[in-house]
Amino acid sequence: MKLRYRRVIAKLSGELLAGPGGPLDRGGLRLVAGEVRAARDAGAEVGVVLGGGNLARGSALTHLAATAGHTIGMLATVMNAVALRSALEEEGVPTLLLSALPTPGVAEAVDPWRARAALDARQVVLFAAGTGNPFVTTDTAAVVRALAVGADAVVKGSKVDGVYDADPMRVADAQRIPRLTHDEYLARGLRVMDRAAVAIAGEHGLPIVVFRAGKGALLAALQGETGSLIA
């Protein structure tokens, strides 16, 4: 099976894990684990950065000091990664969990050389806790991790099927943009991907694919068959 991108960091919304069973719904976990397994089985080397919005979104905790809220958001991504690791193990997928916040006995510290070796060995690598710093999004963490492990692209899966010229949830005639450059994305003030993440990716020539997550969508994104390309 031909893949356009072989080593990737998949930035996946934490909300994909939620469902009728709660924020860590069995069906949501099985869906995401199945998507990662299908990509790996097709020959991809996959790292995953999960958001934490199904459990706690730091920017929404405005009644707390910003640093506290963002730290809670980072810890939410650790919980999501622990749950996804369990789901992947049920799928028979060897998985390494690395965290930017110290969590002895739960996850190893982020180490790009360790991550590269694990990807070389066909393990899925889960990167939790963003960059470990407040005020930095998981989008930016995904780009930083991708550059550190020599990934071919970042693929971002959420509820939106690409980059639009306006918010498709609010503007009925918003138009999807199949392809644009990093500079064009920034100049137009688009928002589906964090601007800092796109700027860093642009400085290093790292492609970003934005696609709607769902059954078969991750593999389709790796094959260049779905989503919008920022390159």
KOLKEMI-745070 format. One line per 5 residues: number of its first residue (from 1); their letters; for each residue x, y, z of N, C-alpha, C. Coordinates in steps of 0.02 Angstrom, whole numbers, plus 50000, padded with zeros to 5 digits. Layout:
<recs>
NUM> A> X,Y,Z,X,Y,Z,X,Y,Z; ... $
</recs>
This chain:
<recs>
1> MKLRY> 50042,49940,50000,50000,50000,50000,50044,50062,50000; 50031,50108,49953,50073,50167,49946,50053,50221,49995; 50102,50244,50034,50091,50297,50082,50129,50359,50059; 50096,50416,50060,50131,50479,50044,50175,50499,50103; 50151,50484,50163,50188,50501,50224,50197,50437,50264 $
6> RRVIA> 50260,50419,50277,50272,50355,50311,50282,50364,50386; 50324,50411,50406,50332,50426,50478,50294,50489,50493; 50245,50484,50537,50201,50542,50550,50189,50550,50625; 50172,50611,50642,50142,50625,50707,50068,50641,50695; 50025,50601,50724,49953,50613,50719,49930,50654,50778 $
11> KLSGE> 49908,50714,50766,49879,50756,50818,49803,50744,50817; 49778,50712,50869,49709,50691,50872,49672,50725,50929; 49613,50748,50915,49572,50781,50966,49555,50733,51022; 49561,50755,51084,49540,50713,51140,49466,50698,51138; 49428,50741,51106,49355,50732,51102,49337,50669,51062 $
16> LLAGP> 49384,50644,51022,49371,50582,50985,49362,50523,51033; 49389,50528,51093,49385,50473,51142,49320,50473,51180; 49282,50527,51176,49220,50534,51214,49162,50502,51177; 49110,50485,51215,49051,50455,51186,48998,50443,51238; 48950,50400,51224,48896,50386,51272,48921,50361,51339 $
21> GGPLD> 48979,50329,51338,49007,50301,51400,49047,50351,51441; 49049,50414,51419,49086,50465,51456,49146,50491,51417; 49189,50528,51451,49246,50559,51417,49298,50509,51392; 49298,50449,51420,49342,50396,51396,49298,50337,51376; 49258,50347,51326,49210,50298,51303,49245,50239,51269 $
26> RGGLR> 49221,50179,51282,49252,50120,51253,49251,50123,51176; 49194,50145,51149,49190,50149,51076,49238,50200,51047; 49245,50257,51080,49292,50308,51057,49363,50284,51060; 49381,50250,51114,49449,50224,51120,49463,50170,51068; 49414,50127,51056,49423,50074,51006,49429,50104,50936 $
31> LVAGE> 49391,50157,50922,49397,50189,50857,49467,50216,50845; 49492,50255,50894,49558,50285,50886,49612,50232,50883; 49608,50182,50927,49657,50128,50926,49656,50091,50860; 49596,50079,50833,49590,50045,50770,49619,50085,50713; 49610,50151,50714,49639,50194,50662,49716,50192,50664 $
36> VRAAR> 49743,50195,50724,49816,50193,50731,49843,50125,50710; 49808,50072,50729,49830,50006,50710,49828,49997,50634; 49775,50021,50601,49770,50014,50528,49827,50051,50493; 49845,50110,50518,49900,50147,50489,49966,50110,50498; 49976,50083,50558,50038,50046,50571,50040,49983,50528 $
41> DAGAE> 49984,49948,50522,49983,49886,50483,49997,49900,50409; 49982,49961,50387,49995,49980,50317,50067,50000,50305; 50107,50001,50360,50178,50017,50353,50199,50084,50381; 50151,50122,50409,50168,50187,50437,50202,50181,50505; 50245,50229,50520,50275,50235,50586,50240,50293,50620 $
46> VGVVL> 50204,50279,50674,50155,50326,50700,50172,50349,50771; 50176,50414,50779,50176,50445,50844,50109,50481,50852; 50085,50486,50913,50020,50516,50926,50026,50569,50980; 49997,50628,50966,49988,50680,51016,49913,50690,51024; 49887,50676,51083,49816,50684,51097,49803,50750,51132 $
51> GGGNL> 49747,50781,51114,49723,50838,51152,49691,50813,51217; 49667,50860,51257,49636,50840,51321,49567,50868,51330; 49537,50894,51277,49474,50929,51283,49415,50888,51307; 49419,50822,51301,49365,50780,51327,49364,50778,51403; 49421,50793,51434,49427,50791,51507,49433,50861,51537 $
56> ARGSA> 49478,50901,51511,49488,50969,51536,49525,51010,51484; 49496,51067,51468,49528,51113,51421,49555,51172,51462; 49621,51178,51465,49651,51227,51509,49628,51298,51496; 49619,51316,51432,49600,51384,51415,49529,51401,51438; 49489,51349,51453,49420,51360,51476,49415,51368,51551 $
61> LTHLA> 49469,51354,51587,49468,51358,51660,49487,51429,51682; 49446,51476,51662,49463,51547,51672,49458,51569,51744; 49427,51528,51787,49423,51545,51858,49487,51527,51895; 49533,51495,51860,49598,51477,51890,49652,51520,51859; 49708,51524,51894,49767,51556,51864,49784,51518,51799 $
66> ATAGH> 49804,51555,51748,49815,51525,51682,49864,51466,51685; 49917,51474,51723,49967,51420,51727,49935,51357,51756; 49893,51365,51807,49860,51307,51837,49812,51275,51787; 49773,51315,51752,49726,51288,51704,49761,51250,51648; 49815,51278,51622,49852,51244,51569,49885,51180,51593 $
71> TIGML> 49909,51181,51655,49939,51120,51683,49886,51065,51689; 49826,51083,51711,49772,51033,51714,49758,51006,51645; 49758,51049,51594,49747,51026,51526,49801,50977,51504; 49864,50991,51522,49918,50945,51504,49910,50878,51539; 49889,50879,51602,49879,50817,51638,49821,50777,51608 $
76> ATVMN> 49772,50812,51581,49717,50777,51547,49743,50738,51487; 49792,50765,51452,49820,50727,51395,49858,50666,51418; 49887,50669,51478,49920,50609,51505,49869,50555,51518; 49812,50573,51548,49759,50523,51561,49734,50493,51496; 49725,50536,51445,49703,50510,51380,49753,50461,51351 $
81> AVALR> 49817,50478,51358,49869,50434,51330,49872,50367,51367; 49863,50368,51433,49861,50305,51471,49803,50262,51447; 49745,50293,51436,49687,50255,51412,49698,50228,51342; 49728,50269,51298,49740,50246,51229,49793,50191,51228; 49843,50196,51271,49893,50143,51274,49859,50077,51291 $
86> SALEE> 49813,50077,51338,49777,50016,51357,49737,49989,51297; 49704,50035,51261,49664,50014,51203,49709,49986,51148; 49767,50015,51138,49813,49990,51087,49841,49922,51107; 49854,49913,51171,49879,49848,51194,49827,49794,51181; 49762,49811,51189,49709,49763,51173,49709,49745,51100 $
91> EGVPT> 49732,49792,51058,49736,49780,50986,49801,49744,50967; 49843,49731,51016,49907,49697,51002,49960,49743,50973; 49954,49808,50985,50000,49856,50957,50052,49876,51010; 50116,49864,50998,50168,49884,51047,50171,49960,51051; 50170,49986,51112,50162,50057,51123,50211,50083,51175 $
96> LLLSA> 50238,50142,51162,50281,50176,51210,50248,50242,51228; 50241,50255,51293,50210,50317,51317,50265,50362,51346; 50271,50422,51318,50319,50472,51342,50281,50533,51365; 50302,50564,51419,50268,50622,51445,50316,50680,51457; 50294,50740,51439,50334,50800,51451,50331,50823,51523 $
101> LPTPG> 50284,50796,51563,50281,50808,51634,50302,50744,51670; 50343,50747,51721,50367,50687,51755,50310,50646,51783; 50306,50583,51763,50255,50537,51789,50287,50468,51800; 50332,50462,51848,50366,50398,51859,50316,50342,51872; 50329,50285,51841,50285,50228,51849,50227,50228,51802 $
106> VAEAV> 50216,50284,51766,50161,50289,51718,50188,50298,51647; 50235,50344,51640,50262,50359,51574,50335,50379,51581; 50374,50364,51530,50443,50386,51529,50445,50460,51510; 50501,50493,51526,50510,50562,51505,50520,50565,51430; 50497,50620,51400,50506,50629,51328,50581,50629,51312 $
111> DPWRA> 50599,50589,51264,50668,50581,51242,50666,50568,51167; 50686,50617,51126,50680,50607,51053,50719,50549,51026; 50776,50534,51056,50816,50477,51032,50781,50411,51049; 50752,50408,51108,50712,50348,51128,50652,50342,51082; 50620,50397,51067,50562,50396,51022,50581,50373,50953 $
116> RAALD> 50636,50398,50926,50659,50377,50859,50672,50302,50857; 50705,50276,50909,50720,50205,50911,50656,50164,50914; 50608,50188,50952,50544,50151,50957,50508,50151,50890; 50507,50208,50856,50475,50210,50790,50511,50165,50740; 50577,50165,50743,50616,50120,50700,50597,50047,50713 $
121> ARQVV> 50581,50031,50776,50563,49963,50795,50489,49948,50786; 50451,49995,50753,50381,49984,50736,50335,49989,50797; 50358,50024,50849,50314,50039,50905,50276,50103,50890; 50215,50108,50915,50178,50171,50915,50202,50211,50976; 50216,50275,50966,50240,50317,51020,50187,50369,51037 $
126> LFAAG> 50164,50369,51099,50116,50418,51123,50154,50473,51160; 50145,50535,51139,50177,50592,51171,50124,50629,51211; 50131,50630,51277,50082,50662,51321,50109,50725,51352; 50063,50765,51379,50078,50826,51417,50106,50883,51373; 50087,50883,51310,50108,50938,51266,50183,50947,51265 $
131> TGNPF> 50206,51009,51273,50278,51022,51278,50300,51024,51351; 50251,51018,51397,50267,51024,51468,50265,51096,51492; 50246,51142,51449,50244,51213,51466,50174,51241,51457; 50152,51285,51503,50088,51318,51493,50092,51366,51433; 50034,51384,51406,50028,51432,51351,50053,51404,51285 $
136> VTTDT> 50064,51339,51281,50085,51307,51219,50035,51252,51203; 50007,51253,51143,49955,51206,51125,49983,51137,51107; 49938,51088,51106,49958,51022,51084,49972,51021,51009; 49943,51068,50971,49962,51074,50900,50036,51088,50894; 50059,51136,50933,50131,51153,50931,50173,51095,50956 $
141> AAVVR> 50149,51060,51008,50186,51001,51032,50192,50950,50976; 50139,50940,50937,50142,50890,50883,50195,50909,50831; 50200,50973,50815,50250,50995,50766,50320,50987,50795; 50330,51005,50858,50396,50998,50890,50416,50924,50892; 50370,50880,50911,50387,50809,50913,50402,50782,50843 $
146> ALAVG> 50364,50804,50794,50375,50781,50725,50445,50800,50702; 50465,50861,50715,50532,50882,50695,50586,50843,50732; 50574,50829,50796,50624,50794,50837,50635,50722,50814; 50582,50690,50788,50590,50619,50767,50598,50611,50692; 50603,50667,50656,50613,50663,50584,50551,50639,50547 $
151> ADAVV> 50492,50660,50569,50430,50639,50536,50422,50672,50468; 50384,50640,50425,50371,50667,50358,50315,50719,50360; 50272,50716,50410,50215,50762,50413,50182,50757,50481; 50143,50809,50497,50094,50807,50551,50026,50800,50519; 49986,50753,50543,49918,50745,50518,49871,50759,50577 $
156> KGSKV> 49827,50809,50568,49783,50830,50622,49712,50807,50608; 49687,50763,50652,49619,50737,50645,49573,50764,50698; 49518,50795,50675,49468,50821,50722,49399,50815,50690; 49355,50862,50705,49287,50860,50678,49280,50899,50613; 49333,50931,50591,49331,50971,50530,49370,50936,50475 $
161> DGVYD> 49343,50935,50414,49373,50895,50361,49425,50932,50320; 49453,50985,50347,49506,51021,50312,49511,51093,50335; 49547,51132,50297,49555,51203,50310,49502,51241,50271; 49466,51285,50304,49414,51325,50271,49431,51399,50274; 49400,51437,50228,49412,51509,50226,49373,51546,50280 $
166> ADPMR> 49329,51511,50314,49291,51537,50371,49270,51477,50413; 49245,51490,50473,49224,51436,50517,49163,51401,50488; 49170,51338,50465,49113,51304,50433,49056,51290,50481; 49070,51293,50546,49017,51283,50595,48972,51344,50602; 48998,51402,50579,48961,51464,50586,48942,51495,50519 $
171> VADAQ> 48981,51482,50468,48969,51512,50402,48948,51458,50353; 48886,51461,50332,48857,51407,50291,48893,51397,50225; 48917,51451,50194,48949,51444,50128,49025,51447,50133; 49053,51429,50191,49126,51425,50197,49154,51375,50147; 49210,51392,50117,49240,51350,50066,49303,51315,50092 $
176> RIPRL> 49307,51250,50078,49367,51214,50097,49424,51230,50050; 49484,51236,50078,49544,51251,50039,49586,51187,50035; 49590,51156,49976,49625,51092,49972,49699,51096,49986; 49731,51152,49966,49803,51158,49977,49822,51232,49983; 49867,51246,50029,49894,51313,50036,49962,51308,50070 $
181> THDEY> 50000,51362,50067,50066,51362,50099,50058,51383,50172; 50111,51372,50210,50111,51394,50280,50102,51470,50283; 50137,51506,50239,50133,51579,50240,50062,51602,50223; 50030,51569,50175,49962,51588,50157,49914,51576,50215; 49923,51520,50249,49882,51505,50307,49888,51561,50359 $
186> LARGL> 49949,51582,50374,49960,51633,50425,49934,51701,50402; 49945,51718,50339,49924,51783,50314,49848,51790,50314; 49813,51735,50305,49739,51737,50302,49707,51732,50371; 49748,51723,50423,49722,51722,50491,49677,51662,50504; 49691,51605,50473,49650,51545,50482,49664,51513,50550 $
191> RVMDR> 49617,51472,50574,49621,51453,50645,49615,51378,50659; 49606,51336,50611,49595,51265,50626,49657,51233,50657; 49715,51261,50642,49779,51239,50670,49812,51299,50704; 49840,51289,50763,49872,51342,50800,49924,51378,50758; 49923,51445,50760,49967,51484,50718,50041,51473,50734 $
196> AAVAI> 50057,51465,50798,50127,51452,50816,50151,51386,50786; 50107,51336,50787,50124,51271,50759,50138,51276,50685; 50095,51313,50649,50103,51320,50576,50167,51360,50561; 50181,51411,50601,50242,51451,50590,50305,51408,50598; 50307,51368,50650,50366,51325,50661,50372,51274,50605 $
201> AGEHG> 50316,51244,50587,50317,51195,50532,50341,51227,50468; 50319,51289,50455,50339,51323,50394,50414,51337,50392; 50442,51355,50449,50514,51369,50453,50555,51308,50435; 50527,51248,50446,50565,51187,50435,50538,51145,50376; 50490,51173,50339,50464,51137,50281,50426,51074,50298 $
206> LPIVV> 50392,51074,50355,50355,51015,50378,50282,51020,50354; 50259,50973,50314,50189,50974,50292,50141,50959,50349; 50081,50988,50344,50027,50975,50391,49965,50956,50351; 49934,50900,50369,49871,50880,50338,49816,50887,50391; 49763,50922,50374,49706,50930,50419,49648,50890,50390 $
211> FRAGK> 49620,50843,50429,49568,50800,50403,49516,50785,50457; 49458,50761,50436,49406,50742,50484,49420,50670,50506; 49427,50660,50570,49440,50593,50597,49377,50550,50592; 49387,50487,50580,49333,50439,50575,49359,50374,50548; 49316,50327,50538,49335,50260,50514,49373,50265,50448 $
216> GALLA> 49435,50242,50448,49476,50240,50387,49508,50306,50369; 49495,50359,50408,49518,50426,50388,49593,50436,50398; 49622,50408,50451,49693,50418,50463,49734,50388,50406; 49718,50328,50387,49756,50296,50333,49746,50335,50268; 49686,50358,50255,49673,50398,50194,49715,50461,50195 $
221> ALQGE> 49723,50492,50253,49764,50553,50259,49837,50537,50244; 49861,50480,50267,49931,50461,50254,49942,50445,50180; 49889,50426,50146,49893,50412,50074,49881,50474,50032; 49868,50531,50064,49856,50593,50028,49788,50596,49995; 49739,50558,50021,49674,50553,49989,49619,50594,50022 $
226> TGSLI> 49635,50627,50077,49583,50665,50112,49614,50725,50146; 49572,50774,50163,49594,50831,50202,49625,50887,50161; 49649,50938,50196,49684,50995,50165,49758,50991,50183; 49799,51011,50135,49872,51008,50145,49900,51078,50152; 49937,51088,50207,49975,51149,50217,50048,51131,50204 $
231> A> 50076,51157,50150,50144,51137,50131,50176,51190,50087 $
</recs>
